[in-house]
């Protein structure tokens, strides 16, 4: 895989995730129960937080350093997710959507400027990017689509 192929894969997953929530009203976006107590807004904030983590740690990885382990820094991934959810629940839907767009654009810009050799073989950079983006998006796309299918008031 090269950079352009990775960007295409990332874009396809991103677009599918965006399409999963397209057409929902603000109240539908904020309705709990999509994934446990999470709403679509919470899922968007969650995905944004992981893209933000990629932006935070990919430069460190490029410098040959290792990011801190979530088990040590936060007590695990679930604890990190809970902490971020607690912080982002206070944000308005507009703020969550603005952060989503800004973070995603910043990540794409960063990837476009990253060295090509990070994409042509399995590297810690590519591994981290995969986990925080195009392997992460489909999980939440499927969750939103399933909820929409089960919720007749949130048509596809």
PyMOL commands that set and color helices and strands:
alter all, ss='L'
color gray80, all
select helices_A, chain A and resi 3-21+26-29+40-62+70-73+77-88+93-113+116-118+124-132+137-150
alter helices_A, ss='H'
color red, helices_A
deselect
rebuild
show_as cartoon
